[in-house]
Amino acid sequence: MTLIAQREAMSDGWFRAGQDPDDYEIGIDTRTFHSGEQSGYIKHKASQPRSFATLMQMFKATTFHGQRIRLTAFAKSEGIEDWAGLWMRVDGPHRTTYQFDNMKDRPIKGTTDWEEYEIVLDVPDDSLNIAFGVLLSGKGQIWVDDFKFNTVSTSTPTTDPGRHEKPLRNEPINLSFE
């Protein structure tokens, strides 16, 4: 899978990316917004979008080293046939992905009014970058507004789907299937 990043002037800090960003219109909407005077959006423009596109940012992870962080944003959708979601990724050295959540296990679908969504991930001490944004896969339109980051207690569960697996045991068990 090739991720294409096109750093076009959208709004300070934001750029378009994804596997097939040319199948989508990505930009700033001055008529539909949660607060303020504009929002970001992704809308399919191909009759059969091939994959996904994202409106995203990336920044250094230093400020959040050793902490658990919550990303929240408001999203509104119209006619989403496949799925959309917020996403966040914590990157480590050597292109390592430490934590990742794109809401695929709790997707935004159909037509919805403004609703707040969240992602909670850990940021290990040697993390390099945090990437985040919104993605759309397939037909429809998604708007996003009012992104926020804050630190939370480690008692707040992460939303990284890989983190919900059972912890490893110290020893193997049930070796004879009895």
N, C-alpha and C positions, 0 to 999 in steps of 0.2 A: 504494500500500500504506500503510495507516494502522497505526502502532504504538501500541498502547494500554498505558499504564503505570498500574498500580494500586498505589499505595504503601500496602499493607496491612501490618500488624504481622506479620512472619514470624519473623525473628530479626534482631538489630541489623544494619543496613546492607542487608539483602536485601529486594527487592521483586519482584513479579510483573509481567510485561509480555508483549508479543507481538502478533501479528496477531489471534488469537482466544483470549485467555487464559481466557475463560469456558468453553471446551470442555475445560479441563484442571483437575485438582486440583493445587495447588502448595502445598508446605508443608514442615514439619520432621518427620522420622521419628525416633522415640526407640527403635525396635526394630531397625532396619537401619542400620548405620553401619560405616565403615572403621576409625575410631579414635574415642576419646572416647565420647560418649553419644548423639550424634544426627547426622543428615545432612539435606541438602536433597533434595527430590524433586519430580518432575513426573510425573503420571499422567493418561492420557486419561480423561475422564468422559462425553464425548459418544459416541454410537454410531458416528458418522462425523466425527471432528475435522476442521474445515475448513482449518486451516492449522497454525500453531505457537504455542507459548508458551515463555517463558523465565523463569528465576529468575536475577536479576541484581543487580549493583552498579555504581556509577559513582563515580569519584574524580578529583581533580585530577592532571594528569600531571607536575607540576613536579618531583617527586622523581626521575623517570626521564628528564628532558630529555636528549637527545643520546645515549641509551643503547639497547642492544638488550636486551629483557627476555623472560624465559621465564615463562609461566604454566603451572603443573602442577596437576593435581587427580586424585583417584581417582574413578572412575565404575563403577557396576554397573547392568546393564540386565535387563529382563524383558519378553519378547514384543514388542520394537520391530519394527513392520512397515515403517515408512517409514525414518526415521533420527533420530538424536540426536547431539549433540556439544557439546563445550566451545566457547566463542566468546570472542573479544576484539576490540575495536575501539579505534583511536587516533584521536581527533578533533582537528581543527585549527580555526582561525578560520572564521567564516561557514559553519558546518555542513559543513565539509570532512571527509571521511573519509580519513585518511592511510594507515592500514593496517587490514586486517580479515581475520580467519580464523574460520570457524565449523565447520571440520572436514567440510564437505560433501563434500570430495574424499577423505575417509577416515572415513566415518561409523561410528557405533556402531549396530549392528543386532542383532536377535534377543535372545538371553539370554546374558549374560556375567557372570562373577564380577568382583570388584573388580580394576581395572586402572588404571595411571597413564597419563594422556594429557598432551600438552603442546602449547602454542602459543608461537611465537617471533615477535615483531614489533619493529620499530624505533619509537622515540619521538622524532620531530624536536624541535628546540629550542623551536619555537613551538606545540607541542601543548598543548591545553587540558585534555582529559579522556581517561580510559581507562575504557571500559565492558567488563564481562566477565560470564560466567555459563555456564549450561547451557541448551540448548534441546531441545525434543522436537517433532517433526512427525509427526502421525499417532498410531496406537494403540501402547500399551505403557507402560512406566514406566522412568524413569531416576533413579538416586540419585547424588548427588555429595558429596564430603567432602574435607577437607584441601587446600583451595586454597593455593597458594604462589606468590609472585613472587620472582624473582631476576634480576640482571643477568648477561648472558653476553657472550662475546667476539663481535666482528663476524665471526669465522670460523665461528660457529654459523649455519647457514642459517636464514632466516626461513621461516615456514610460510604466509605470505600468498600465496594462489594467484596473484595478479596479479604478484607479484615474480619468478615463474619464467619469465616471458616473455624472449625473446632481447633483449639490449640494442639500442638503436637504433644504426644505422651513422651515420657522419659524412656520407656521400654516398649517393645512390641507386645501385643496381647492376642489371645485367641488364635494361636498359631495352628491349631488342629481343627478349627472351625466348630468346636463343640459348644 
